[in-house]
Amino acid sequence: MSSPRLSRRVALSTLGVVACTATVGCSQQRQSSATYPSYESLEQLVSASSLVAQGTVGRGRRTLDGNTPVALFNLSVTRCTKAAAVGQKLTLVMPDTKSPQRRGETSVSADRDYVLFLDEVTVQERDGLADEGTVYSSVGGPQGIFTVDGDRARPVEATTLTTYNSPDGERLPQDSTGLFLPLERIFG
């Protein structure tokens, strides 16, 4: 039997709706097969995460979580802010973007470095992944996934993150290649 939290996650991830997944005030909308909570500041995103980690994603494998197509990836942690130790491998559950019902969603790619804002998915929240041990998913869907570019983290979807306003009104910096978040701001 699914928990209300997982049922809500699965329901939100399988709805075919037009959603603005950017921060409040976004005027852009895009077709997506998923909606996720939106976070207006880096502090909110960190607070909603059980773990913030930087690392390299390994090859994924496709499976089902109940009736939902997902992909499982290993993340080799090189830097983190919370519970996991550097050098640990974490299991990530992401949308199986090769599945027709999950196309258009954002996931990670093998052999790339990411900064991921993660939340543990408990055994009670999973229908078909009970034997996988500890599993994490990205907080806010694509909003919690950043690619690493030198000393900067870039949002995987520009429409997902138009700004991150901190309490003092600071906005996410931008250069000629787009928005970025300095890694030192995340990992201090």
C-alpha positions in Angstrom: 0.0 0.0 0.0 1.4 3.4 -1.0 1.9 6.2 1.5 0.1 9.5 0.9 3.5 11.2 0.3 4.5 8.7 -2.5 1.0 8.6 -3.9 1.2 12.4 -4.2 4.7 12.2 -5.8 3.6 9.6 -8.3 0.3 11.4 -9.1 2.2 14.7 -9.7 4.9 13.0 -11.8 2.4 11.3 -14.1 0.0 14.1 -14.7 0.1 15.6 -18.2 -0.5 19.2 -17.4 0.8 22.6 -18.4 2.8 23.8 -15.5 5.1 26.7 -14.7 7.8 25.0 -12.6 9.7 28.3 -12.3 9.7 30.4 -9.2 6.8 32.6 -8.3 6.1 35.3 -10.8 7.1 33.2 -13.8 5.4 34.2 -17.0 6.8 31.4 -19.0 4.9 28.1 -19.2 5.9 24.9 -20.8 4.3 21.5 -21.5 5.5 19.0 -19.0 4.4 15.6 -17.9 5.2 16.5 -14.3 4.7 19.2 -11.7 6.8 19.7 -8.7 6.9 22.1 -5.8 8.7 25.4 -6.5 11.3 26.9 -4.3 11.9 30.6 -4.3 15.3 30.7 -2.7 18.4 28.6 -2.3 17.7 28.5 1.4 14.2 26.9 0.8 15.7 24.3 -1.5 18.4 23.4 1.0 15.9 23.3 3.8 13.6 20.9 1.8 16.6 18.6 1.1 17.8 15.8 3.3 21.1 15.9 1.4 22.9 18.2 -1.0 25.6 16.4 -2.9 28.0 17.0 -5.8 29.2 14.0 -7.7 29.4 12.0 -10.9 26.4 10.0 -12.1 27.0 6.4 -13.3 25.0 4.5 -15.9 21.4 4.1 -15.2 19.0 1.1 -15.4 15.3 1.3 -16.2 12.7 -0.3 -13.9 9.3 0.3 -12.5 8.3 1.8 -9.2 4.8 0.2 -9.1 3.4 1.2 -12.5 5.7 4.3 -12.9 8.7 3.9 -15.2 11.8 5.2 -13.5 15.6 5.0 -14.0 18.0 4.3 -11.1 21.5 5.8 -11.1 24.5 5.7 -8.8 26.0 9.0 -7.7 29.6 8.9 -6.6 29.7 11.7 -4.0 32.7 14.1 -4.2 31.2 16.8 -2.0 28.2 17.1 0.3 26.6 19.3 2.9 24.6 16.9 5.0 24.4 13.3 6.0 26.4 11.4 3.4 30.1 11.0 3.4 32.4 12.0 0.5 33.2 8.8 -1.5 29.9 7.2 -0.8 27.7 5.9 -3.7 24.1 7.0 -3.5 21.1 5.5 -5.5 19.1 8.1 -7.3 15.6 7.5 -8.7 14.7 9.7 -11.6 12.1 9.7 -14.4 12.7 7.2 -17.1 12.8 9.7 -19.9 12.9 7.0 -22.5 9.4 5.8 -21.5 6.6 7.4 -23.6 4.7 8.3 -20.4 7.7 10.2 -18.9 9.0 12.0 -22.1 9.6 15.6 -21.6 10.6 15.2 -18.0 14.1 16.0 -16.8 16.6 13.5 -15.5 20.3 13.1 -15.2 22.8 11.7 -17.7 25.6 9.2 -17.1 29.2 10.3 -16.7 28.3 13.9 -15.9 28.9 15.9 -12.7 26.0 17.4 -10.9 25.0 19.2 -7.8 21.8 17.6 -6.6 19.4 18.7 -3.9 18.0 15.4 -2.7 15.3 13.9 -0.5 15.3 10.3 0.8 12.5 8.2 -0.6 11.6 5.8 2.2 10.7 2.2 1.6 7.1 3.0 2.5 7.0 5.6 -0.3 8.0 3.1 -3.0 5.9 0.5 -4.7 8.5 -1.4 -6.6 11.9 -0.4 -5.2 11.8 -2.0 -1.8 15.0 -4.0 -2.3 17.0 -1.0 -3.5 18.2 0.2 0.0 18.4 3.9 0.5 17.1 5.8 -2.5 17.1 9.6 -3.2 15.1 11.8 -5.6 15.7 15.4 -6.6 13.9 18.0 -4.6 11.5 20.0 -6.8 12.2 17.7 -9.8 14.4 19.6 -12.2 14.7 22.5 -9.8 17.0 20.4 -7.6 19.3 19.3 -10.5 22.4 21.5 -11.5 25.2 20.6 -13.9 28.7 21.4 -12.7 30.7 23.8 -14.9 34.1 24.6 -13.2 33.3 26.4 -9.9 29.7 27.0 -10.9 26.5 25.0 -10.9 24.0 25.6 -13.7 20.3 24.7 -13.6 19.4 21.9 -16.0 16.4 23.8 -17.2 16.5 27.6 -17.6 12.7 27.7 -17.3 12.9 25.9 -14.0 15.0 28.6 -12.3 14.7 32.1 -13.5 16.1 33.5 -10.2 16.9 32.4 -6.8 16.1 35.2 -4.4 17.9 35.1 -1.1 16.4 36.9 1.9 18.4 40.0 1.1 17.1 40.1 -2.4 20.2 38.8 -4.1 19.5 37.2 -7.5 21.2 34.2 -9.2 24.2 35.5 -11.2 24.1 35.3 -15.0 26.9 35.4 -17.6 26.9 35.0 -21.4 26.2 31.2 -20.9 23.2 31.7 -18.6 22.3 31.5 -15.0 24.7 29.9 -12.5 25.1 29.3 -8.8 28.7 29.5 -7.4 29.6 26.2 -5.7 31.0 28.1 -2.8 27.5 29.5 -2.1 26.2 25.9 -1.9 29.0 24.2 -0.1 30.5 27.3 1.7 
